[in-house]
């Protein structure tokens, strides 16, 4: 079975600073990896995903993530935080041709003006 | 494209009554739909997976007789919470996946409050 660990349930960064949200996964087969963002009382929006191929994945709103198999990681970064980035972020994994997603516990990102 | 809607967005019901939540894929056909439950400030927990025209597959610990799922068409799935109790109060989110993609498209969620 696959699992996802998100280190840091809360992360605060200053506006304009680097955003780094950590995600490690466990899977016995090559995973598909996702980052989603959730704003209050809303559903999830896909930021980016890794399936196969290039390990550096660029997503919407200036976010990107790098798949590192040796570290079983898929950390999310953004060079310069914006106030609108304040939200809950979820890392997720799916494997084996099944669309079933396993989510991490989420990281709440706060942006300090 | 790939829009998923949920109705209602917010519902309050009395303990013991049943409530139905609809999930629709508006611009694509969803062979598979998923229902999640999210408690405040927690992650999404998959409740069940439904495929059009077949019975839903429930995750361990989810009462299939309490959470009735119907996926009658390629664009509509419903979740009925039967004999609701206050502990069923939660945020319910559906997602839909087309046959051609591994990607799930999420609805905006339904907040259920049972009084």
gemmi code that builds the backbone of each chain (N, CA, C; Angstrom):
import gemmi

chains = {
    "A": [
        ("UNK", (0.848, -1.194, 0.000), (0.000, 0.000, 0.000), (0.880, 1.240, 0.000)),
        ("UNK", (0.359, 2.276, -0.581), (1.122, 3.510, -0.677), (0.753, 4.449, 0.461)),
        ("UNK", (1.642, 5.385, 0.750), (1.372, 6.381, 1.776), (2.107, 7.663, 1.451)),
        ("UNK", (1.665, 8.737, 2.089), (2.252, 10.055, 1.868), (2.469, 10.718, 3.210)),
        ("UNK", (3.615, 11.324, 3.381), (3.915, 12.066, 4.594), (4.247, 13.498, 4.241)),
        ("UNK", (3.528, 14.414, 4.826), (3.830, 15.824, 4.640), (4.425, 16.357, 5.939)),
        ("UNK", (5.636, 16.808, 5.854), (6.326, 17.324, 7.031), (5.945, 18.776, 7.261)),
        ("UNK", (5.417, 19.036, 8.447), (5.010, 20.400, 8.766), (3.550, 20.621, 8.451)),
        ("UNK", (2.737, 20.650, 9.478), (1.312, 20.885, 9.244), (1.044, 22.371, 9.006)),
        ("UNK", (1.955, 23.205, 9.470), (1.828, 24.643, 9.265), (3.175, 25.201, 8.812)),
        ("UNK", (3.132, 26.000, 7.778), (4.332, 26.673, 7.293), (4.003, 28.150, 7.086)),
        ("UNK", (4.852, 29.014, 7.610), (4.670, 30.445, 7.429), (5.891, 31.023, 6.714)),
        ("UNK", (5.632, 31.806, 5.697), (6.712, 32.469, 4.974), (6.327, 33.918, 4.737)),
        ("UNK", (7.312, 34.754, 4.581), (7.064, 36.156, 4.284), (6.732, 36.329, 2.809)),
        ("UNK", (5.927, 37.317, 2.519), (5.605, 37.615, 1.127), (6.899, 37.885, 0.368)),
        ("UNK", (7.049, 37.221, -0.775), (8.251, 37.359, -1.576), (9.320, 36.331, -1.279)),
        ("UNK", (9.166, 35.596, -0.209), (10.155, 34.578, 0.155), (9.859, 33.263, -0.541)),
        ("UNK", (10.838, 32.370, -0.464), (10.705, 31.045, -1.055), (9.697, 30.218, -0.270)),
        ("UNK", (8.856, 29.506, -1.015), (7.934, 28.550, -0.417), (8.470, 27.147, -0.652)),
        ("UNK", (8.554, 26.360, 0.407), (8.977, 24.965, 0.309), (8.046, 24.132, 1.171)),
        ("UNK", (7.275, 23.266, 0.534), (6.393, 22.347, 1.243), (6.875, 20.936, 0.945)),
        ("UNK", (7.061, 20.176, 2.010), (7.707, 18.869, 1.871), (6.713, 17.719, 1.774)),
        ("UNK", (7.052, 16.772, 0.922), (6.212, 15.584, 0.730), (7.120, 14.396, 0.468)),
        ("UNK", (6.943, 13.355, 1.247), (7.628, 12.080, 1.006), (6.580, 11.002, 0.821)),
        ("UNK", (6.880, 10.061, -0.028), (5.913, 9.023, -0.328), (6.525, 7.655, -0.097)),
        ("UNK", (5.654, 6.685, -0.004), (6.059, 5.290, 0.085), (5.226, 4.517, -0.913)),
        ("UNK", (5.910, 3.789, -1.784), (5.188, 3.014, -2.784), (6.084, 1.891, -3.283)),
        ("UNK", (5.498, 0.738, -3.505), (6.273, -0.414, -3.979), (6.388, -0.435, -5.496)),
        ("UNK", (5.643, 0.411, -6.149), (5.683, 0.515, -7.610), (5.816, 1.987, -7.974)),
        ("UNK", (6.230, 2.271, -9.207), (6.366, 3.677, -9.600), (5.083, 4.454, -9.355)),
        ("UNK", (5.201, 5.552, -8.645), (4.001, 6.305, -8.283), (3.657, 7.413, -9.271)),
        ("UNK", (2.410, 7.808, -9.234), (1.995, 9.078, -9.808), (1.826, 10.012, -8.610)),
        ("UNK", (2.354, 11.213, -8.705), (2.351, 12.128, -7.578), (1.657, 13.424, -7.938)),
        ("UNK", (0.945, 13.977, -6.981), (0.123, 15.159, -7.218), (0.282, 16.146, -6.060)),
        ("UNK", (0.114, 17.411, -6.398), (-0.074, 18.456, -5.389), (-1.383, 19.165, -5.703)),
        ("UNK", (-2.192, 19.292, -4.632), (-3.459, 19.995, -4.744), (-3.458, 21.167, -3.764)),
        ("UNK", (-4.250, 22.193, -4.104), (-4.444, 23.312, -3.197), (-5.931, 23.403, -2.870)),
        ("UNK", (-6.205, 23.735, -1.615), (-7.593, 23.889, -1.181), (-7.754, 25.205, -0.453)),
        ("UNK", (-8.661, 26.032, -0.950), (-9.007, 27.271, -0.263), (-10.189, 26.994, 0.656)),
        ("UNK", (-10.400, 27.798, 1.664), (-11.444, 27.516, 2.653), (-12.802, 27.219, 2.040)),
        ("UNK", (-13.392, 26.152, 2.513), (-14.738, 25.737, 2.096), (-14.850, 25.490, 0.594)),
        ("UNK", (-13.765, 25.068, 0.003), (-13.780, 24.745, -1.418), (-13.186, 23.367, -1.652)),
        ("UNK", (-13.392, 22.870, -2.864), (-12.787, 21.599, -3.238), (-11.320, 21.764, -3.550)),
        ("UNK", (-10.741, 20.731, -4.128), (-9.313, 20.746, -4.418), (-9.041, 21.136, -5.861)),
        ("UNK", (-7.968, 21.882, -6.020), (-7.527, 22.273, -7.357), (-6.146, 21.693, -7.592)),
        ("UNK", (-5.972, 21.062, -8.742), (-4.679, 20.458, -9.052), (-3.649, 21.539, -9.369)),
        ("UNK", (-2.525, 21.490, -8.651), (-1.425, 22.406, -8.926), (-0.490, 21.832, -9.992)),
        ("UNK", (-0.129, 20.574, -9.797), (0.769, 19.904, -10.732), (0.754, 18.410, -10.450)),
        ("UNK", (1.329, 17.659, -11.398), (1.392, 16.212, -11.227), (2.622, 15.659, -11.920)),
        ("UNK", (3.102, 14.565, -11.379), (4.185, 13.821, -12.005), (3.652, 12.426, -12.354)),
        ("UNK", (3.851, 12.051, -13.600), (3.472, 10.696, -14.011), (4.725, 9.957, -14.452)),
        ("UNK", (5.261, 10.337, -15.574), (6.517, 9.762, -16.046), (7.298, 10.867, -16.739)),
        ("UNK", (8.564, 10.566, -17.088), (9.329, 11.529, -17.854), (10.070, 12.520, -16.975)),
        ("UNK", (10.072, 13.763, -17.389), (10.834, 14.811, -16.702), (10.475, 14.866, -15.227)),
        ("UNK", (11.504, 14.888, -14.398), (11.275, 14.830, -12.955), (10.950, 16.180, -12.349)),
        ("UNK", (11.271, 17.256, -13.053), (10.908, 18.593, -12.586), (9.607, 18.977, -13.282)),
        ("UNK", (8.605, 19.176, -12.476), (7.277, 19.426, -13.013), (6.863, 20.856, -12.667)),
        ("UNK", (6.396, 21.559, -13.662), (5.928, 22.927, -13.432), (4.402, 22.927, -13.434)),
        ("UNK", (3.853, 23.704, -12.510), (2.411, 23.747, -12.400), (1.870, 25.152, -12.532)),
        ("UNK", (0.674, 25.320, -12.033), (0.037, 26.625, -12.126), (0.514, 27.543, -11.003)),
        ("UNK", (0.267, 28.827, -11.193), (0.566, 29.834, -10.171), (2.043, 29.882, -9.771)),
        ("UNK", (2.925, 29.463, -10.655), (4.353, 29.561, -10.396), (4.940, 28.463, -9.539)),
        ("UNK", (4.166, 27.448, -9.215), (4.655, 26.343, -8.401), (5.361, 25.296, -9.264)),
        ("UNK", (6.299, 24.621, -8.656), (6.934, 23.490, -9.296), (7.327, 22.465, -8.236)),
        ("UNK", (7.565, 21.237, -8.697), (7.957, 20.167, -7.786), (8.911, 19.240, -8.520)),
        ("UNK", (9.790, 18.628, -7.767), (10.760, 17.719, -8.358), (10.610, 16.332, -7.757)),
        ("UNK", (10.447, 15.354, -8.619), (10.375, 13.962, -8.205), (11.795, 13.435, -8.019)),
        ("UNK", (12.106, 13.018, -6.801), (13.418, 12.434, -6.513), (13.210, 11.019, -6.003)),
        ("UNK", (13.442, 10.082, -6.891), (13.184, 8.682, -6.544), (14.083, 8.216, -5.414)),
        ("UNK", (15.346, 8.632, -5.452), (16.297, 8.175, -4.440), (15.922, 8.665, -3.048)),
        ("UNK", (15.232, 9.778, -2.981), (14.824, 10.348, -1.702), (13.334, 10.115, -1.423)),
        ("UNK", (12.664, 9.462, -2.344), (11.191, 9.252, -2.284), (10.499, 10.547, -1.887)),
        ("UNK", (10.869, 11.618, -2.588), (10.308, 12.917, -2.247), (9.689, 13.590, -3.453)),
        ("UNK", (8.809, 14.531, -3.161), (8.137, 15.312, -4.213), (7.789, 16.659, -3.583)),
        ("UNK", (8.802, 17.418, -3.247), (8.615, 18.690, -2.555), (8.105, 19.773, -3.500)),
        ("UNK", (7.265, 20.622, -2.975), (6.648, 21.705, -3.749), (7.366, 23.019, -3.435)),
        ("UNK", (7.688, 23.767, -4.468), (8.374, 25.042, -4.250), (7.771, 26.144, -5.105)),
        ("UNK", (8.000, 27.363, -4.632), (7.652, 28.559, -5.402), (8.673, 29.615, -5.017)),
        ("UNK", (9.307, 30.242, -5.973), (10.406, 31.160, -5.656), (9.996, 32.362, -4.809)),
        ("UNK", (8.807, 32.869, -5.043), (8.401, 34.102, -4.383), (6.937, 34.003, -3.969)),
        ("UNK", (6.706, 33.969, -2.682), (5.341, 33.793, -2.168), (4.501, 35.048, -2.371)),
        ("UNK", (3.234, 34.786, -2.649), (2.256, 35.866, -2.803), (1.159, 35.650, -1.785)),
        ("UNK", (0.527, 36.732, -1.384), (-0.532, 36.631, -0.376), (-1.617, 35.642, -0.787)),
        ("UNK", (-1.887, 35.571, -2.069), (-2.941, 34.676, -2.568), (-2.563, 33.203, -2.471)),
        ("UNK", (-1.318, 32.914, -2.110), (-0.899, 31.521, -1.968), (-1.338, 30.919, -0.641)),
        ("UNK", (-1.835, 31.731, 0.253), (-2.270, 31.229, 1.559), (-3.432, 30.263, 1.368)),
        ("UNK", (-3.221, 29.022, 1.777), (-4.211, 27.967, 1.557), (-3.696, 26.692, 2.211)),
        ("UNK", (-4.468, 25.621, 2.031), (-4.058, 24.287, 2.480), (-3.554, 23.527, 1.262)),
        ("UNK", (-2.438, 22.855, 1.426), (-1.829, 22.127, 0.318), (-1.747, 20.646, 0.658)),
        ("UNK", (-2.164, 19.818, -0.290), (-2.158, 18.381, -0.094), (-1.307, 17.710, -1.158)),
        ("UNK", (-0.466, 16.808, -0.686), (0.289, 15.936, -1.584), (-0.464, 14.614, -1.663)),
        ("UNK", (-0.467, 13.987, -2.837), (-1.198, 12.736, -2.996), (-0.453, 11.814, -3.940)),
        ("UNK", (-0.721, 10.519, -3.796), (-0.071, 9.503, -4.631), (-1.115, 8.518, -5.134)),
        ("UNK", (-0.907, 8.056, -6.345), (-1.712, 6.956, -6.866), (-0.772, 6.000, -7.579)),
        ("UNK", (-1.130, 4.736, -7.582), (-0.251, 3.726, -8.168), (-1.051, 2.683, -8.927)),
        ("UNK", (-0.321, 1.922, -9.701), (-0.863, 0.700, -10.258), (-1.992, 0.862, -11.243)),
        ("UNK", (-2.072, 1.991, -11.934), (-3.134, 2.148, -12.914), (-4.483, 2.420, -12.305)),
        ("UNK", (-4.527, 2.586, -11.012), (-5.778, 2.874, -10.307), (-5.805, 4.352, -9.992)),
        ("UNK", (-6.896, 4.999, -10.286), (-6.941, 6.419, -10.007), (-7.083, 6.748, -8.528)),
        ("UNK", (-7.244, 5.755, -7.697), (-7.441, 5.975, -6.267), (-6.278, 6.747, -5.683)),
        ("UNK", (-6.601, 7.848, -5.034), (-5.593, 8.741, -4.470), (-5.462, 8.540, -2.973)),
        ("UNK", (-4.232, 8.554, -2.509), (-3.966, 8.583, -1.078), (-3.361, 9.941, -0.756)),
        ("UNK", (-3.985, 10.651, 0.172), (-3.572, 12.004, 0.487), (-2.696, 12.061, 1.724)),
        ("UNK", (-1.835, 13.052, 1.751), (-1.134, 13.389, 2.971), (-2.058, 14.181, 3.876)),
        ("UNK", (-1.547, 14.525, 5.036), (-2.372, 15.197, 6.033), (-2.509, 16.701, 5.787)),
        ("UNK", (-1.797, 17.206, 4.811), (-1.957, 18.609, 4.448), (-1.000, 19.541, 5.164)),
        ("UNK", (-0.686, 20.636, 4.508), (0.140, 21.697, 5.091), (-0.568, 23.021, 4.878)),
        ("UNK", (-0.802, 23.705, 5.958), (-1.423, 25.030, 5.870), (-0.337, 26.076, 5.681)),
        ("UNK", (-0.411, 26.781, 4.583), (0.578, 27.811, 4.263), (0.031, 29.181, 4.617)),
        ("UNK", (0.764, 29.892, 5.438), (0.418, 31.260, 5.811), (1.465, 32.202, 5.239)),
        ("UNK", (1.004, 33.292, 4.663), (1.918, 34.274, 4.097), (1.912, 35.512, 4.986)),
        ("UNK", (3.086, 35.897, 5.416), (3.230, 37.052, 6.308), (3.503, 38.300, 5.469)),
        ("UNK", (2.680, 39.335, 5.635), (2.863, 40.544, 4.812), (4.199, 41.212, 5.069)),
    ],
    "B": [
        ("UNK", (-12.434, 23.486, -19.179), (-13.031, 22.170, -19.194), (-12.860, 21.431, -17.895)),
        ("UNK", (-13.399, 20.219, -17.813), (-13.294, 19.330, -16.673), (-13.848, 19.953, -15.404)),
        ("UNK", (-15.101, 20.333, -15.462), (-15.753, 20.954, -14.317), (-16.654, 19.935, -13.631)),
        ("UNK", (-16.557, 19.916, -12.314), (-17.395, 19.041, -11.502), (-18.193, 19.912, -10.539)),
        ("UNK", (-19.470, 19.671, -10.476), (-20.315, 20.452, -9.572), (-20.892, 19.555, -8.495)),
        ("UNK", (-21.234, 20.140, -7.384), (-21.904, 19.440, -6.307), (-23.100, 20.256, -5.856)),
        ("UNK", (-24.140, 19.529, -5.480), (-25.342, 20.198, -4.997), (-25.974, 19.381, -3.889)),
        ("UNK", (-26.320, 19.985, -2.772), (-26.145, 21.409, -2.471), (-24.723, 21.698, -2.003)),
        ("UNK", (-24.389, 22.946, -1.868), (-23.082, 23.312, -1.353), (-23.081, 23.296, 0.175)),
        ("UNK", (-24.282, 23.408, 0.731), (-24.395, 23.478, 2.182), (-25.784, 22.981, 2.562)),
        ("UNK", (-25.849, 22.086, 3.537), (-27.139, 21.567, 3.942), (-27.147, 21.318, 5.445)),
        ("UNK", (-28.274, 21.662, 6.055), (-28.500, 21.365, 7.463), (-29.692, 20.419, 7.535)),
        ("UNK", (-29.547, 19.361, 8.272), (-30.676, 18.441, 8.426), (-30.776, 18.010, 9.881)),
        ("UNK", (-31.937, 17.516, 10.209), (-32.168, 17.071, 11.580), (-31.724, 15.628, 11.744)),
        ("UNK", (-31.325, 15.294, 12.937), (-30.884, 13.940, 13.240), (-31.995, 12.943, 12.915)),
        ("UNK", (-31.618, 11.880, 12.232), (-32.572, 10.849, 11.873), (-33.100, 10.953, 10.458)),
        ("UNK", (-32.894, 12.070, 9.836), (-33.352, 12.243, 8.457), (-32.238, 11.851, 7.487)),
        ("UNK", (-32.608, 11.777, 6.213), (-31.634, 11.435, 5.176), (-31.395, 12.632, 4.281)),
        ("UNK", (-30.228, 12.710, 3.741), (-29.879, 13.811, 2.847), (-29.102, 13.278, 1.647)),
        ("UNK", (-29.425, 13.809, 0.481), (-28.784, 13.362, -0.762), (-27.897, 14.472, -1.299)),
        ("UNK", (-26.697, 14.096, -1.698), (-25.743, 15.025, -2.298), (-25.465, 14.569, -3.729)),
        ("UNK", (-25.542, 15.501, -4.652), (-25.309, 15.168, -6.058), (-23.925, 15.630, -6.505)),
        ("UNK", (-23.329, 14.846, -7.368), (-22.042, 15.178, -7.962), (-22.175, 15.005, -9.467)),
        ("UNK", (-21.909, 16.062, -10.209), (-22.065, 16.016, -11.666), (-20.786, 16.438, -12.380)),
        ("UNK", (-20.421, 15.689, -13.401), (-19.366, 16.136, -14.308), (-20.055, 16.890, -15.438)),
        ("UNK", (-19.704, 18.150, -15.598), (-20.470, 19.021, -16.480), (-20.042, 18.951, -17.944)),
        ("UNK", (-18.798, 18.648, -18.209), (-18.328, 18.697, -19.593), (-17.499, 17.489, -19.981)),
        ("UNK", (-17.648, 16.416, -19.251), (-16.982, 15.180, -19.641), (-17.739, 14.007, -19.026)),
        ("UNK", (-17.470, 12.832, -19.559), (-18.094, 11.636, -19.029), (-17.164, 10.976, -18.021)),
        ("UNK", (-17.696, 10.744, -16.864), (-16.894, 10.215, -15.765), (-17.205, 8.743, -15.567)),
        ("UNK", (-16.284, 7.892, -15.952), (-16.494, 6.461, -15.733), (-16.342, 6.096, -14.264)),
        ("UNK", (-15.566, 6.886, -13.571), (-15.335, 6.631, -12.148), (-15.544, 7.916, -11.364)),
        ("UNK", (-16.234, 7.796, -10.248), (-16.396, 8.924, -9.335), (-15.999, 8.473, -7.936)),
        ("UNK", (-15.476, 9.404, -7.185), (-14.990, 9.122, -5.853), (-15.693, 10.043, -4.853)),
        ("UNK", (-15.931, 9.512, -3.673), (-16.492, 10.317, -2.600), (-15.515, 10.341, -1.427)),
        ("UNK", (-15.253, 11.565, -0.963), (-14.335, 11.780, 0.148), (-15.067, 12.485, 1.287)),
        ("UNK", (-14.505, 12.289, 2.460), (-15.003, 12.996, 3.629), (-13.821, 13.737, 4.247)),
        ("UNK", (-14.075, 14.949, 4.662), (-13.001, 15.746, 5.246), (-13.493, 16.393, 6.528)),
        ("UNK", (-12.873, 16.035, 7.643), (-13.178, 16.666, 8.910), (-12.369, 17.961, 9.008)),
        ("UNK", (-12.825, 18.888, 9.854), (-12.154, 20.189, 9.950), (-10.651, 20.063, 10.147)),
        ("UNK", (-9.932, 20.757, 9.309), (-8.475, 20.841, 9.385), (-7.807, 19.475, 9.267)),
        ("UNK", (-8.454, 18.571, 8.571), (-7.859, 17.258, 8.339), (-7.819, 16.950, 6.847)),
        ("UNK", (-7.210, 15.838, 6.535), (-7.075, 15.465, 5.138), (-8.348, 14.816, 4.612)),
        ("UNK", (-8.337, 14.526, 3.337), (-9.471, 13.845, 2.720), (-9.337, 12.349, 2.926)),
        ("UNK", (-10.421, 11.736, 3.321), (-10.453, 10.292, 3.478), (-11.404, 9.721, 2.432)),
        ("UNK", (-10.901, 8.819, 1.627), (-11.735, 8.220, 0.602), (-12.786, 7.343, 1.262)),
        ("UNK", (-14.042, 7.573, 0.878), (-15.135, 6.766, 1.404), (-15.451, 5.604, 0.464)),
        ("UNK", (-15.559, 5.930, -0.823), (-15.966, 4.900, -1.774), (-15.625, 5.330, -3.190)),
        ("UNK", (-15.533, 4.329, -4.031), (-15.291, 4.512, -5.456), (-16.483, 3.951, -6.199)),
        ("UNK", (-17.017, 4.724, -7.129), (-18.163, 4.216, -7.881), (-17.880, 4.253, -9.371)),
        ("UNK", (-18.264, 3.192, -10.030), (-18.172, 3.106, -11.481), (-19.581, 3.071, -12.050)),
        ("UNK", (-19.761, 3.743, -13.148), (-21.080, 3.856, -13.743), (-21.693, 2.489, -13.993)),
        ("UNK", (-22.888, 2.307, -13.489), (-23.632, 1.086, -13.735), (-23.295, -0.089, -12.843)),
        ("UNK", (-22.400, 0.108, -11.893), (-22.059, -0.991, -10.990), (-22.082, -0.513, -9.545)),
        ("UNK", (-22.006, -1.463, -8.642), (-22.048, -1.109, -7.225), (-20.766, -0.407, -6.806)),
        ("UNK", (-20.918, 0.460, -5.832), (-19.751, 1.191, -5.339), (-18.864, 0.285, -4.497)),
        ("UNK", (-17.595, 0.604, -4.494), (-16.625, -0.099, -3.650), (-16.302, 0.797, -2.465)),
        ("UNK", (-16.617, 0.315, -1.278), (-16.443, 1.121, -0.086), (-15.103, 0.816, 0.577)),
        ("UNK", (-14.538, 1.850, 1.170), (-13.301, 1.681, 1.923), (-13.623, 1.025, 3.268)),
        ("UNK", (-12.591, 0.409, 3.803), (-12.774, -0.266, 5.087), (-13.239, 0.720, 6.141)),
        ("UNK", (-14.242, 0.313, 6.880), (-14.760, 1.146, 7.956), (-15.897, 2.048, 7.555)),
        ("UNK", (-16.212, 2.127, 6.293), (-17.322, 2.963, 5.833), (-18.577, 2.106, 5.721)),
        ("UNK", (-19.640, 2.533, 6.368), (-20.879, 1.759, 6.384), (-21.627, 1.937, 5.069)),
        ("UNK", (-21.689, 0.908, 4.289), (-22.350, 1.002, 2.991), (-23.850, 1.205, 3.106)),
        ("UNK", (-24.451, 0.755, 4.209), (-25.894, 0.941, 4.369), (-26.224, 2.347, 4.848)),
        ("UNK", (-25.241, 3.023, 5.357), (-25.468, 4.379, 5.839), (-25.154, 5.403, 4.747)),
        ("UNK", (-24.138, 5.134, 3.993), (-23.717, 6.036, 2.924), (-23.992, 5.340, 1.584)),
        ("UNK", (-25.167, 5.631, 1.046), (-25.600, 4.977, -0.187), (-25.095, 5.762, -1.393)),
        ("UNK", (-24.412, 5.076, -2.267), (-23.847, 5.723, -3.450), (-24.450, 5.111, -4.692)),
        ("UNK", (-24.896, 5.998, -5.586), (-25.467, 5.581, -6.853), (-24.773, 6.326, -7.973)),
        ("UNK", (-24.364, 5.590, -8.982), (-23.677, 6.190, -10.141), (-24.450, 5.760, -11.375)),
        ("UNK", (-25.607, 6.381, -11.541), (-26.572, 5.915, -12.535), (-26.219, 6.312, -13.961)),
        ("UNK", (-25.414, 7.347, -14.112), (-25.063, 7.772, -15.465), (-23.607, 8.208, -15.483)),
        ("UNK", (-23.116, 8.481, -16.658), (-21.709, 8.867, -16.794), (-21.433, 10.293, -16.351)),
        ("UNK", (-22.477, 10.996, -15.926), (-22.269, 12.368, -15.476), (-22.824, 12.643, -14.089)),
        ("UNK", (-23.387, 11.639, -13.452), (-24.027, 11.876, -12.166), (-23.777, 10.741, -11.183)),
        ("UNK", (-23.345, 11.121, -9.994), (-23.266, 10.194, -8.874), (-23.912, 10.876, -7.676)),
        ("UNK", (-24.593, 10.085, -6.856), (-25.214, 10.651, -5.665), (-24.754, 9.908, -4.421)),
        ("UNK", (-24.643, 10.656, -3.352), (-24.334, 10.110, -2.031), (-25.497, 10.446, -1.124)),
        ("UNK", (-26.121, 9.414, -0.557), (-27.220, 9.629, 0.377), (-26.768, 9.208, 1.757)),
        ("UNK", (-26.809, 10.160, 2.671), (-26.501, 9.862, 4.069), (-27.819, 9.530, 4.741)),
        ("UNK", (-27.986, 8.276, 5.127), (-29.252, 7.834, 5.698), (-29.215, 7.925, 7.226)),
        ("UNK", (-30.373, 8.254, 7.797), (-30.488, 8.364, 9.248), (-29.281, 9.124, 9.824)),
        ("UNK", (-29.163, 10.339, 9.369), (-27.979, 11.126, 9.728), (-27.930, 11.432, 11.219)),
        ("UNK", (-26.730, 11.474, 11.752), (-26.498, 11.830, 13.140), (-25.453, 12.945, 13.192)),
        ("UNK", (-25.380, 13.652, 14.305), (-24.419, 14.762, 14.391), (-22.990, 14.375, 14.028)),
        ("UNK", (-22.602, 13.152, 14.301), (-21.227, 12.747, 13.971), (-20.996, 12.596, 12.470)),
        ("UNK", (-22.088, 12.642, 11.690), (-21.954, 12.605, 10.233), (-21.670, 13.992, 9.663)),
        ("UNK", (-21.761, 14.999, 10.513), (-21.466, 16.358, 10.056), (-20.040, 16.420, 9.558)),
        ("UNK", (-19.883, 16.909, 8.356), (-18.554, 16.909, 7.741), (-18.628, 17.643, 6.414)),
        ("UNK", (-17.486, 17.738, 5.767), (-17.387, 18.293, 4.418), (-17.219, 17.107, 3.481)),
        ("UNK", (-18.148, 16.961, 2.551), (-18.112, 15.832, 1.626), (-17.703, 16.354, 0.245)),
        ("UNK", (-16.689, 15.729, -0.307), (-16.163, 16.156, -1.599), (-16.198, 14.987, -2.574)),
        ("UNK", (-16.662, 15.253, -3.773), (-16.623, 14.218, -4.796), (-15.565, 14.581, -5.844)),
        ("UNK", (-15.134, 13.580, -6.552), (-14.263, 13.814, -7.699), (-14.688, 12.872, -8.813)),
        ("UNK", (-14.325, 13.245, -10.013), (-14.700, 12.452, -11.183), (-13.492, 12.266, -12.075)),
        ("UNK", (-13.373, 11.069, -12.626), (-12.241, 10.759, -13.496), (-12.757, 10.241, -14.833)),
        ("UNK", (-12.333, 10.863, -15.933), (-12.743, 10.355, -17.242), (-11.983, 9.073, -17.581)),
        ("UNK", (-12.488, 8.353, -18.533), (-11.868, 7.087, -18.910), (-10.474, 7.277, -19.477)),
        ("UNK", (-10.213, 8.438, -20.040), (-8.966, 8.664, -20.764), (-7.857, 9.247, -19.902)),
        ("UNK", (-8.128, 9.485, -18.642), (-7.147, 10.209, -17.836), (-7.070, 9.635, -16.438)),
        ("UNK", (-5.887, 9.681, -15.840), (-5.747, 9.293, -14.445), (-6.131, 10.427, -13.505)),
        ("UNK", (-6.407, 11.585, -14.045), (-6.608, 12.746, -13.198), (-8.025, 12.813, -12.671)),
        ("UNK", (-8.138, 13.125, -11.390), (-9.436, 13.338, -10.784), (-9.722, 14.830, -10.767)),
        ("UNK", (-10.935, 15.166, -11.097), (-11.396, 16.558, -11.040), (-12.369, 16.668, -9.876)),
        ("UNK", (-12.093, 17.618, -8.999), (-12.826, 17.685, -7.750), (-13.979, 18.681, -7.795)),
        ("UNK", (-15.043, 18.311, -7.121), (-16.143, 19.229, -6.926), (-15.822, 20.207, -5.816)),
        ("UNK", (-16.667, 21.213, -5.632), (-16.414, 22.243, -4.628), (-16.740, 21.820, -3.205)),
        ("UNK", (-17.371, 20.652, -3.055), (-17.671, 20.165, -1.712), (-19.057, 20.536, -1.227)),
        ("UNK", (-19.538, 19.741, -0.290), (-20.833, 19.965, 0.364), (-20.623, 19.889, 1.871)),
        ("UNK", (-21.003, 20.948, 2.527), (-20.882, 20.938, 3.989), (-22.204, 20.473, 4.577)),
        ("UNK", (-22.153, 19.371, 5.302), (-23.338, 18.808, 5.941), (-23.262, 19.057, 7.438)),
        ("UNK", (-24.330, 19.635, 7.955), (-24.463, 19.829, 9.401), (-25.722, 19.125, 9.856)),
        ("UNK", (-25.566, 18.218, 10.800), (-26.695, 17.472, 11.335), (-26.960, 17.968, 12.746)),
        ("UNK", (-28.185, 18.421, 12.981), (-28.503, 18.994, 14.296), (-29.338, 18.030, 15.131)),
    ],
}
model = gemmi.Model(1)
for chain_id, residues in chains.items():
    chain = gemmi.Chain(chain_id)
    for i, (resn, *xyz) in enumerate(residues, 1):
        res = gemmi.Residue()
        res.name, res.seqid = resn, gemmi.SeqId(i, " ")
        for name, pos in zip(("N", "CA", "C"), xyz):
            atom = gemmi.Atom()
            atom.name, atom.element = name, gemmi.Element(name[0])
            atom.pos, atom.b_iso = gemmi.Position(*pos), 0.0
            res.add_atom(atom)
        chain.add_residue(res)
    model.add_chain(chain)
structure = gemmi.Structure()
structure.add_model(model)
structure.setup_entities()
